Amino acid sequence: MKIAVIGTGYVGLVTGTCLAETGNDVICVDIDTQKVEKMKNGVVPIYEPGLDVLFHRNIAQGRLSFTTDLKEAIDAAQIVFMALPTPPGGDGAADLSYILGAAKDIAKIVSEYKVIVNKSTVPVGTADKVKAVFKEHTEVEIDVVSNPEFLREGVAVDDFMKPDRVVVGTQSEKAQKLMAELYAPYVRQGNPIFFMDERSSELTKYAANSFLATKITFMNEIANLCELVGADVDAVRKGIGSDDRIGKRFLFPGIGYGGSCFPKDVQALAKAAESYTYDFQILKAVMDVNEKQKVVMVEKLRQYYKNDLSGKHFALWGLAFKPETDDIREAPALYIIDELIKAGATVTAFDPEAMPNVKAILGDKINYAADQYEALENADALLIATEWSVFRNPNFDKMEEPLKHKVIFDGRNLFDLQKMIDLGFYYNSIGRKLIS
């Protein structure tokens, strides 16, 4: 099939590359000339495990190409995916200006029937707004489909190639037939394609992310309570996770959720509910708790250092909001760094992938290490903010010399408590026994 993908951000690039992998001819469009030239030259602009292999293979085989020419892409395509940003506006609602602007531009170009697919995460009613734009600017028949993505950063290629489910919102039999044909190679093992109306599809995406954010936040609240009552959050997590009505996933406590999806989607759903005069109290509580959880480690540091962090120097392992990505959007590490700098402390950080992105924002406000052990040099304590695999089994003997003190504040519960006792570390984690 002939596919155009408008926008080569995280979702657009993964979508376009994975669609090309099953034999489709895909042309990706972006207004960033430098970015397009780099991609034409084989440079993958984001870090996502496994994406580079598919990217290079499909370029080499002529199925994946890039352009800044919107008309070129639209003229060649049967199906047009819009994978554009929907950032929070000033009031917290999703900003649809990129989506509606692209729809207007496409409407002025389109000369024959196309399926226009909203791949971006959008509020309920967006498909109707896109349809209205096309109706205003063209008489050509088009169908607007809602097809939300469910890609997890770090495993996005697998998520696209082997989805748990595909959700397609359309009431057009013609569009449904084309979308079923397009996604058939990805659901050969029997995972479902759910066809529904556009509004239900749009809400499904927000509901899924908001539920997962709620689950994470609930477990963080349990972890905080565990510390007060002397319980072990790991035991509680296993005890409730064995109930298949609850499930084991998203029950690991930590220092809050971040990234490009959960924060803005929870906020956008709560704001959308407000527009219908509905007070979504649970989501408001989730957002409030998560903001506090992002800096819970700083509160622990203040208690340990008797409310005086000035002059202290900390090593920080992890900057990305989660492992296997270079994405630092709403990353708890950035909130921690900000609070530490305000308190007069200094930071040396290491992250396997995210340091260039942080440096572009923070510059020389913090120091950057070549590896995790260099980051420990002359540090009063080690702080862990991201659960990269490389941090899970470090050489503790190698850690002792550069650290001023054997002190670790672990926001991701990476280490075994008994081992930390045996090694003689002060070890402060989330929702578990304090080792001192």
Backbone torsions as a table, in degrees:
resi	resn	phi	psi	omega
1	MET	NA	157.9	179.6
2	LYS	-98.6	120.5	-172.8
3	ILE	-125.7	139.4	168.1
4	ALA	-117.0	139.7	176.3
5	VAL	-122.8	118.1	-178.6
6	ILE	-95.0	113.0	-176.7
7	GLY	105.4	126.1	-179.8
8	THR	-118.3	39.2	169.2
9	GLY	-74.3	-161.8	-175.4
10	TYR	-57.1	-52.7	-177.3
11	VAL	-67.7	-45.0	-177.2
12	GLY	-62.9	-43.6	-177.0
13	LEU	-69.7	-42.3	177.4
14	VAL	-64.5	-44.0	179.7
15	THR	-60.5	-50.8	-178.3
16	GLY	-61.8	-43.9	-178.4
17	THR	-65.6	-44.0	-178.1
18	CYS	-71.1	-32.1	175.4
19	LEU	-67.9	-36.0	176.9
20	ALA	-66.1	-32.6	-175.9
21	GLU	-63.0	-24.1	179.5
22	THR	-99.3	19.4	171.5
23	GLY	99.6	-0.9	178.1
24	ASN	-77.1	152.5	172.4
25	ASP	-92.0	116.0	-172.3
26	VAL	-120.7	130.3	173.4
27	ILE	-120.7	124.2	-177.5
28	CYS	-102.0	136.7	-176.0
29	VAL	-115.4	136.5	173.4
30	ASP	-148.1	149.3	179.5
31	ILE	-83.6	-11.0	-179.0
32	ASP	-82.9	101.6	-174.8
33	THR	-61.3	-43.7	-179.1
34	GLN	-63.4	-41.7	179.2
35	LYS	-63.2	-43.0	-180.0
36	VAL	-63.2	-42.0	179.1
37	GLU	-63.4	-41.0	178.0
38	LYS	-62.4	-43.6	-179.9
39	MET	-65.9	-38.2	175.6
40	LYS	-59.6	-31.7	-179.5
41	ASN	-90.6	11.7	173.4
42	GLY	88.3	14.2	179.6
43	VAL	-92.7	119.6	176.8
44	VAL	-83.5	120.1	-172.2
45	PRO	-79.1	-7.9	178.5
46	ILE	-128.7	159.7	174.1
47	TYR	-96.4	118.8	175.9
48	GLU	-151.5	116.1	-175.6
49	PRO	-53.0	130.1	177.0
50	GLY	86.6	-15.7	-176.8
51	LEU	-68.5	-37.6	-175.5
52	ASP	-61.8	-36.9	-179.3
53	VAL	-63.0	-48.3	179.6
54	LEU	-67.0	-40.3	-179.5
55	PHE	-57.4	-54.5	-176.8
56	HIS	-67.9	-38.5	-179.0
57	ARG	-63.7	-44.3	-175.7
58	ASN	-76.5	-27.1	170.5
59	ILE	-66.5	-47.2	-178.5
60	ALA	-60.9	-34.3	-178.0
61	GLN	-91.8	5.0	171.4
62	GLY	78.6	13.7	-179.9
63	ARG	-94.9	-14.4	-176.7
64	LEU	-126.4	123.2	179.9
65	SER	-139.3	169.4	-173.7
66	PHE	-136.6	145.7	-179.1
67	THR	-154.4	161.0	169.4
68	THR	-102.9	-0.9	-175.5
69	ASP	-92.9	101.4	-177.2
70	LEU	-62.7	-40.5	-177.6
71	LYS	-63.4	-40.5	177.6
72	GLU	-56.6	-44.8	-178.0
73	ALA	-70.2	-43.8	-177.3
74	ILE	-66.5	-42.7	-178.7
75	ASP	-61.1	-32.0	-175.2
76	ALA	-86.2	-12.1	-166.4
77	ALA	-104.0	145.1	167.1
78	GLN	-87.7	-39.1	-177.8
79	ILE	-122.3	131.1	-178.6
80	VAL	-117.3	116.5	176.5
81	PHE	-93.2	130.7	171.9
82	MET	-102.7	111.5	-179.3
83	ALA	-120.2	71.2	-171.5
84	LEU	-114.3	158.9	-177.4
85	PRO	-65.4	145.6	171.3
86	THR	-130.7	65.8	-174.9
87	PRO	-69.8	160.2	176.1
88	PRO	-64.9	135.1	173.0
89	GLY	-80.2	-174.8	-178.7
90	GLY	-60.0	-27.7	-179.2
91	ASP	-96.5	2.5	179.5
92	GLY	95.1	-14.9	177.8
93	ALA	-74.5	154.8	-180.0
94	ALA	-66.4	133.3	178.2
95	ASP	-85.5	114.7	-176.6
96	LEU	-97.0	11.5	-173.5
97	SER	-63.3	-35.9	179.0
98	TYR	-68.0	-42.0	-179.9
99	ILE	-64.3	-50.7	-176.0
100	LEU	-70.8	-32.6	176.1
101	GLY	-65.5	-43.5	178.1
102	ALA	-65.2	-40.1	178.4
103	ALA	-59.0	-41.9	179.1
104	LYS	-63.7	-44.2	179.9
105	ASP	-63.3	-41.1	180.0
106	ILE	-67.2	-41.0	-178.6
107	ALA	-59.7	-33.1	-179.2
108	LYS	-76.5	-14.9	-176.8
109	ILE	-102.1	-37.8	-169.1
110	VAL	-59.0	135.7	-177.1
111	SER	-125.4	-5.3	178.2
112	GLU	-151.8	171.2	-174.9
113	TYR	-55.4	133.0	174.9
114	LYS	-138.2	155.0	167.0
115	VAL	-100.1	120.0	179.5
116	ILE	-100.7	119.9	-172.5
117	VAL	-110.7	120.6	170.2
118	ASN	-79.1	103.4	177.3
119	LYS	-92.8	-21.4	178.6
120	SER	-67.7	158.4	173.7
121	THR	-79.7	116.7	-172.4
122	VAL	-133.1	153.1	179.6
123	PRO	-67.5	160.6	175.9
124	VAL	-58.2	131.1	179.6
125	GLY	100.7	-4.6	-178.1
126	THR	-65.9	-40.4	178.7
127	ALA	-57.3	-39.0	177.9
128	ASP	-64.0	-39.0	179.0
129	LYS	-67.3	-38.8	178.1
130	VAL	-66.3	-41.9	176.8
131	LYS	-58.6	-40.5	-179.3
132	ALA	-64.3	-37.4	177.6
133	VAL	-63.1	-45.5	179.5
134	PHE	-65.0	-40.3	179.9
135	LYS	-61.6	-34.5	-178.8
136	GLU	-72.7	-32.4	-168.9
137	HIS	-112.9	-4.0	177.9
138	THR	-155.2	153.6	174.0
139	GLU	-102.8	1.0	179.4
140	VAL	-69.9	139.0	178.9
141	GLU	-69.4	130.6	173.6
142	ILE	-140.9	159.2	169.9
143	ASP	-120.5	136.7	176.6
144	VAL	-105.5	124.7	-175.3
145	VAL	-118.3	141.6	171.9
146	SER	-99.5	122.4	-178.0
147	ASN	-138.6	75.1	-174.8
148	PRO	-62.3	149.3	176.9
149	GLU	-92.3	149.0	175.9
150	PHE	-128.5	55.2	-175.5
151	LEU	-96.8	129.3	175.3
152	ARG	-97.1	123.9	178.3
153	GLU	-59.1	135.5	-176.9
154	GLY	101.9	-27.4	176.9
155	VAL	-137.4	29.9	-172.6
156	ALA	-66.5	-36.2	-179.6
157	VAL	-63.6	-47.1	177.0
158	ASP	-62.1	-40.3	-179.9
159	ASP	-61.4	-37.8	-179.5
160	PHE	-76.3	-44.4	-175.2
161	MET	-72.9	-29.6	-179.3
162	LYS	-133.6	68.7	-173.4
163	PRO	-71.2	146.6	171.3
164	ASP	-62.2	-37.5	178.0
165	ARG	-162.5	158.1	172.2
166	VAL	-118.3	130.4	179.9
167	VAL	-110.8	125.3	-179.7
168	VAL	-129.4	121.7	178.3
169	GLY	-103.1	108.0	176.0
170	THR	-160.5	148.4	174.7
171	GLN	-112.8	13.5	179.1
172	SER	-101.0	122.5	178.0
173	GLU	-63.4	-36.3	-179.9
174	LYS	-64.0	-46.9	178.7
175	ALA	-67.1	-39.5	180.0
176	GLN	-60.8	-41.4	-179.5
177	LYS	-62.6	-43.8	179.9
178	LEU	-66.4	-41.6	-179.9
179	MET	-68.4	-36.5	176.8
180	ALA	-64.0	-40.4	178.0
181	GLU	-65.8	-42.0	-179.0
182	LEU	-62.5	-42.0	-174.0
183	TYR	-92.2	-4.8	-178.3
184	ALA	-52.8	-42.6	-178.8
185	PRO	-64.4	-19.6	-174.9
186	TYR	-91.3	-10.8	-176.3
187	VAL	-123.7	29.8	-177.7
188	ARG	-65.1	-23.8	-179.5
189	GLN	-84.5	1.4	173.1
190	GLY	105.3	-0.5	176.0
191	ASN	-66.1	145.5	-166.8
192	PRO	-81.9	152.1	161.1
193	ILE	-105.1	118.2	179.2
194	PHE	-95.4	113.9	173.9
195	PHE	-95.5	133.4	-177.6
196	MET	-153.7	179.6	176.2
197	ASP	-72.8	162.9	-173.5
198	GLU	-63.0	-41.4	-177.4
199	ARG	-67.2	-38.4	177.5
200	SER	-65.3	-38.0	177.9
201	SER	-64.2	-45.0	179.5
202	GLU	-61.3	-42.2	-179.0
203	LEU	-71.5	-30.7	-179.9
204	THR	-57.1	-43.1	-179.3
205	LYS	-63.2	-49.8	-179.9
206	TYR	-62.9	-41.3	-178.6
207	ALA	-64.2	-40.7	-179.5
208	ALA	-62.8	-50.5	-178.4
209	ASN	-66.6	-37.8	-179.2
210	SER	-68.6	-36.3	177.6
211	PHE	-65.5	-44.0	-180.0
212	LEU	-65.2	-39.5	176.4
213	ALA	-63.0	-38.2	177.9
214	THR	-65.1	-41.9	179.7
215	LYS	-62.3	-45.1	177.1
216	ILE	-59.6	-47.4	-175.7
217	THR	-66.5	-38.7	176.2
218	PHE	-58.8	-43.6	-178.9
219	MET	-67.9	-33.3	175.4
220	ASN	-65.9	-37.3	175.9
221	GLU	-64.7	-42.1	177.0
222	ILE	-61.4	-41.0	179.2
223	ALA	-61.8	-43.3	179.0
224	ASN	-63.0	-38.6	177.7
225	LEU	-68.1	-38.4	178.2
226	CYS	-55.7	-41.6	-179.5
227	GLU	-63.7	-34.6	-178.0
228	LEU	-76.3	-34.8	-174.7
229	VAL	-99.0	-5.2	179.2
230	GLY	84.0	22.7	177.2
231	ALA	-94.2	167.5	179.9
232	ASP	-108.6	115.7	-175.3
233	VAL	-65.0	-28.7	178.0
234	ASP	-64.3	-40.5	177.5
235	ALA	-66.0	-42.4	179.0
236	VAL	-63.5	-44.0	179.9
237	ARG	-58.0	-46.7	-179.7
238	LYS	-66.7	-37.6	-178.6
239	GLY	-64.3	-40.4	-179.1
240	ILE	-87.4	-29.3	-177.7
241	GLY	-69.4	-19.9	179.0
242	SER	-74.3	-13.3	175.0
243	ASP	-79.0	115.6	-174.3
244	ASP	-67.8	-10.8	172.7
245	ARG	-73.9	-22.0	-178.8
246	ILE	-102.6	-50.8	178.5
247	GLY	86.2	158.4	-174.0
248	LYS	-85.5	-21.6	-172.1
249	ARG	-81.3	151.3	178.9
250	PHE	63.1	29.1	176.4
251	LEU	-111.8	8.3	-179.5
252	PHE	-85.5	120.6	-178.4
253	PRO	-73.1	161.1	179.6
254	GLY	-173.7	-146.6	-175.8
255	ILE	-109.9	36.1	172.3
256	GLY	96.6	161.2	177.0
257	TYR	-91.8	154.0	176.5
258	GLY	-143.8	-150.3	176.8
259	GLY	93.6	-173.2	-173.7
260	SER	-86.9	-13.9	-170.8
261	CYS	-109.3	-63.2	-171.6
262	PHE	-54.4	-51.4	-176.6
263	PRO	-59.4	-48.4	-176.3
264	LYS	-74.0	-32.0	-177.6
265	ASP	-73.2	-39.5	176.4
266	VAL	-62.9	-45.4	179.5
267	GLN	-63.2	-42.6	-178.1
268	ALA	-66.7	-38.7	179.4
269	LEU	-66.9	-41.8	177.6
270	ALA	-62.6	-39.3	-179.8
271	LYS	-70.0	-39.1	177.9
272	ALA	-62.8	-39.1	177.5
273	ALA	-61.3	-39.9	178.4
274	GLU	-58.8	-37.5	-178.4
275	SER	-66.0	-18.6	174.5
276	TYR	-103.3	19.2	-179.4
277	THR	55.4	36.7	176.0
278	TYR	-112.6	128.4	-179.0
279	ASP	-92.3	101.5	-177.0
280	PHE	-84.4	81.2	-169.6
281	GLN	-64.8	-37.7	-178.3
282	ILE	-61.2	-45.3	-177.7
283	LEU	-66.9	-34.2	176.1
284	LYS	-63.4	-40.2	177.4
285	ALA	-66.5	-39.6	178.3
286	VAL	-59.4	-46.5	-179.4
287	MET	-64.3	-41.2	-179.3
288	ASP	-64.7	-46.7	-179.8
289	VAL	-64.3	-41.2	-177.1
290	ASN	-65.2	-38.1	177.8
291	GLU	-61.4	-39.6	178.9
292	LYS	-71.8	-37.1	-177.0
293	GLN	-66.7	-29.9	-179.5
294	LYS	-60.9	-27.8	-177.9
295	VAL	-115.8	17.6	179.7
296	VAL	-61.9	-30.8	178.1
297	MET	-65.1	-36.1	178.7
298	VAL	-65.8	-38.9	176.6
299	GLU	-63.0	-38.7	176.8
300	LYS	-64.2	-39.8	178.3
301	LEU	-64.6	-41.3	179.7
302	ARG	-62.8	-40.3	177.3
303	GLN	-64.2	-43.6	-177.1
304	TYR	-65.8	-40.8	-177.3
305	TYR	-98.3	21.3	175.1
306	LYS	54.0	44.0	172.7
307	ASN	66.4	22.2	178.3
308	ASP	-133.3	100.8	179.4
309	LEU	-101.1	-1.8	-177.5
310	SER	-63.1	134.1	179.2
311	GLY	82.8	-7.8	178.8
312	LYS	-79.6	148.3	179.2
313	HIS	-123.2	127.9	-174.6
314	PHE	-120.0	140.1	168.8
315	ALA	-89.3	137.4	-179.7
316	LEU	-125.3	118.5	174.6
317	TRP	-98.5	114.9	176.6
318	GLY	104.2	125.9	177.4
319	LEU	-125.0	-33.2	178.3
320	ALA	-64.6	155.2	-177.7
321	PHE	-69.6	-20.9	175.8
322	LYS	-154.8	165.5	178.6
323	PRO	-72.4	163.6	178.4
324	GLU	64.3	32.7	173.3
325	THR	-155.6	157.9	172.9
326	ASP	-103.8	13.4	-176.7
327	ASP	-77.0	123.7	-179.2
328	ILE	-113.9	10.6	-179.7
329	ARG	-63.9	123.8	-179.8
330	GLU	57.5	27.1	180.0
331	ALA	-68.9	131.2	177.9
332	PRO	-55.0	-33.1	-179.9
333	ALA	-55.8	-37.8	-179.1
334	LEU	-67.9	-36.5	176.8
335	TYR	-67.1	-40.4	178.6
336	ILE	-63.2	-46.4	179.3
337	ILE	-58.9	-44.9	-178.7
338	ASP	-59.6	-44.5	180.0
339	GLU	-66.8	-38.3	-179.9
340	LEU	-67.1	-42.4	178.5
341	ILE	-63.1	-43.1	177.5
342	LYS	-59.0	-32.7	-178.0
343	ALA	-85.0	0.2	176.8
344	GLY	90.7	13.3	178.2
345	ALA	-93.6	165.0	175.1
346	THR	-119.3	159.0	-172.7
347	VAL	-137.8	136.7	165.9
348	THR	-118.4	124.3	-172.5
349	ALA	-116.4	153.8	170.1
350	PHE	-139.2	134.5	173.1
351	ASP	-144.8	136.8	-177.2
352	PRO	-60.5	-26.2	-174.6
353	GLU	-132.6	-26.5	-165.7
354	ALA	-93.3	-4.2	-175.0
355	MET	-60.7	-41.4	177.9
356	PRO	-59.1	-38.2	179.8
357	ASN	-67.5	-38.7	178.1
358	VAL	-69.4	-41.2	-179.8
359	LYS	-61.6	-34.4	178.5
360	ALA	-64.6	-25.7	-179.3
361	ILE	-96.1	-47.3	-172.6
362	LEU	-96.2	-17.2	-179.1
363	GLY	57.4	-130.0	-177.2
364	ASP	-94.1	20.1	176.3
365	LYS	-66.7	-25.8	173.3
366	ILE	-129.8	170.1	176.2
367	ASN	-100.3	155.3	-177.8
368	TYR	-124.8	131.8	-176.6
369	ALA	-101.3	155.0	179.5
370	ALA	-75.8	-25.7	176.9
371	ASP	-153.6	176.4	-173.7
372	GLN	-67.5	-28.4	-178.4
373	TYR	-80.8	-35.5	175.7
374	GLU	-61.9	-32.8	179.9
375	ALA	-62.5	-23.1	-175.5
376	LEU	-80.1	-11.2	-172.7
377	GLU	-55.8	119.8	176.9
378	ASN	59.9	24.6	179.3
379	ALA	-85.3	140.1	175.9
380	ASP	-71.8	-28.6	179.4
381	ALA	-160.8	157.9	173.6
382	LEU	-100.9	132.7	175.0
383	LEU	-113.8	135.6	179.7
384	ILE	-117.0	121.3	-174.4
385	ALA	-117.5	-15.4	-179.4
386	THR	-137.5	137.0	-172.9
387	GLU	-90.4	54.0	174.1
388	TRP	-61.2	143.6	-179.0
389	SER	-58.1	-35.7	-176.9
390	VAL	-64.3	-18.5	179.1
391	PHE	-89.3	-11.6	-169.5
392	ARG	-74.2	-29.6	-177.7
393	ASN	-135.8	64.8	-176.5
394	PRO	-75.3	168.7	173.4
395	ASN	-83.7	97.4	-175.6
396	PHE	-66.0	-31.3	176.2
397	ASP	-62.8	-39.4	179.4
398	LYS	-70.0	-21.3	-178.9
399	MET	-80.2	-27.3	-171.6
400	GLU	-65.2	-40.7	-173.9
401	GLU	-67.4	-49.0	-178.0
402	PRO	-71.1	-28.7	178.9
403	LEU	-72.6	136.5	174.4
404	LYS	-66.1	-39.4	-177.8
405	HIS	-137.7	149.6	-179.3
406	LYS	-83.6	72.7	-174.2
407	VAL	-127.9	126.8	179.2
408	ILE	-131.5	130.0	169.8
409	PHE	-111.9	111.9	-170.9
410	ASP	-109.2	110.5	-179.8
411	GLY	-85.0	1.7	-177.8
412	ARG	-130.1	8.2	174.4
413	ASN	53.2	52.7	-175.0
414	LEU	-79.9	-28.4	-167.6
415	PHE	-110.2	152.0	177.9
416	ASP	-72.8	134.1	-175.7
417	LEU	-63.8	-43.7	-178.8
418	GLN	-63.6	-37.8	178.6
419	LYS	-63.3	-40.0	-179.9
420	MET	-68.0	-32.9	173.9
421	ILE	-63.6	-47.8	-178.5
422	ASP	-61.9	-34.6	-178.6
423	LEU	-82.9	-11.7	176.6
424	GLY	79.8	24.6	177.5
425	PHE	-87.2	147.9	159.9
426	TYR	-78.6	123.6	-172.7
427	TYR	-135.6	114.1	-177.4
428	ASN	-115.9	111.6	-177.9
429	SER	-117.6	-163.3	-173.1
430	ILE	-106.7	114.8	174.5
431	GLY	74.9	15.9	-178.7
432	ARG	-128.1	171.5	-179.2
433	LYS	-56.9	137.2	175.7
434	LEU	-78.1	126.2	177.8
435	ILE	-101.4	117.7	-177.2
436	SER	-140.6	NA	NA
